[in-house]
Amino acid sequence: MTKTPFISTPVLERLTEQFPTPFHLYDEKGIREKARAVNQAFAWNPGFKEYFAVKATPNPTILKILQEENCGVDCATEVELLMSDKLGFTDIMFSSNNTPAQEYRYAREIGATINLDAYEQIAFLEEVAGLPETVSLRYNPGGVFALGTDIMDNPEESKFGMTRAQLIQGFKDLKAAGVKEFGIHSFLASNTVTNDYYPELARQLFTLAVEIKEEAGVELSFINLSGGIGVNYHPEEKENDIAIIGEGVRKVYEEVLTPNGLGFVKIFTELGRFMLAPHGLLVTKVLHRKKTYRDYVGVDASAVNLLRPAMYGSYHHITNMTNSEGAVEVVDVVGSLCENNDKFAKERELPEARVGDTLVIHDTGAHGFSMGYQYNARLRSAEILLQEDGSARMIRRAETPEDYFATLYGFDFEE
Ligand SMILES: *Cc1c(COP(=O)(O)O)cnc(C)c1O
């Protein structure tokens, strides 16, 4: 099975003449359509808001597109908060963990909604920044998160969130301290490729919301389903359908929250991957071929541009844009880092990739550029936006050696 890139070969060839490879390419049309589909799927809930997880694609142009589509942002660090504030976001969620005092102070200063990861952080926040009017608490139910007999993830082993008992106590403490608005948040499984994850998570959180009302005397204003809706990195996987997911959450809402007097609760999401991953491609050219015990295709991108395969062994589909009808061969597609995990594909069947061919690596729009690093002093690439009118524009330039040296000048190293 195959994947169809959002750009045609002739258009891409014009881009690669204009912008040197490698670069990340984003599809404005796809991003807008996705944001609209998400908002539409939850339109039944009047307070619904998607807070895009900035860490997935921290690019101002992309964030502005999402802002125009009525999304807020979810931040985890001070620099993400700074960027969001500079862009004029007013709907900011701060879902951090192990948080420095300064970052709480800054989050309060710009009016971000603070989502506390730990029971212990209630006292810490109060001490270092004071308690805001609205506080959200992050829940970790422990055990395993399963859909039927399928184990999706292991919350018990996750560093995030607090236990049920801590959560109940936390809301009692917050209420006693004068906090006025409350929310809960939970992220129990990552990259789920099923329409059942959100509805099942919602059932657990909605049930908990009823118990919080009974046991802590607190009526939640919002329930944050966080991220975790995945994408079909493998073309064999079936894409999630956000309309079905939204409808699934609505059913549980009407079954659990509405009859218990909580029919006003706002639903929030913090999707990153689902919003952006399919709307980005890593564009790279074949530099060299090599034949030893395997056949290698050496490309000009490397793990610094896309870490997921090296870090998690993740599958990313690859299309040869300039020789799609070539004879199929089995190859490893590799970058240039002095690390053997710098491989975008291992023993992959691909049409012959000749030196100079342009390949696209799919689904790199989220957790792609942003996870990059600088090993071997490889520099970060540019990011390019394919705009709705079909033209392209650079939305981040590639790094230069001067960028790399900037933090070294003056330290036994001169300009
Ligand atoms: C990473 C993260 C997200 C986004 O996760 P995706 O898998 O990209 O949807 C949302 N919320 C929090 C708190 C996160 O850490």
The ligand as an SDF file (V2000), in Angstrom:
LIG
                    3D

 15 15  0  0  0  0  0  0  0  0999 V2000
    2.7710   15.9270   23.8690 C   0  0  0  0  0  0  0  0  0  0  0  0
    1.5480   16.3970   24.5400 C   0  0  0  0  0  0  0  0  0  0  0  0
    0.3720   16.6230   23.8010 C   0  0  0  0  0  0  0  0  0  0  0  0
    0.2520   16.3210   22.3360 C   0  0  0  0  0  0  0  0  0  0  0  0
    0.3550   14.9750   22.0960 O   0  0  0  0  0  0  0  0  0  0  0  0
    0.0700   14.3750   20.6290 P   0  0  0  0  0  0  0  0  0  0  0  0
    0.3890   12.9410   20.7720 O   0  0  0  0  0  0  0  0  0  0  0  0
    0.9790   15.0900   19.7080 O   0  0  0  0  0  0  0  0  0  0  0  0
   -1.3600   14.6290   20.3200 O   0  0  0  0  0  0  0  0  0  0  0  0
   -0.7220   17.1240   24.4850 C   0  0  0  0  0  0  0  0  0  0  0  0
   -0.6760   17.3930   25.8050 N   0  0  0  0  0  0  0  0  0  0  0  0
    0.4300   17.1950   26.5420 C   0  0  0  0  0  0  0  0  0  0  0  0
    0.4200   17.5340   27.9840 C   0  0  0  0  0  0  0  0  0  0  0  0
    1.5720   16.6870   25.9400 C   0  0  0  0  0  0  0  0  0  0  0  0
    2.6580   16.4700   26.6800 O   0  0  0  0  0  0  0  0  0  0  0  0
  1  2  1  0
  2  3  1  0
  2 14  2  0
  3  4  1  0
  3 10  2  0
  4  5  1  0
  5  6  1  0
  6  7  2  0
  6  8  1  0
  6  9  1  0
 10 11  1  0
 11 12  2  0
 12 13  1  0
 12 14  1  0
 14 15  1  0
M  END
$$$$
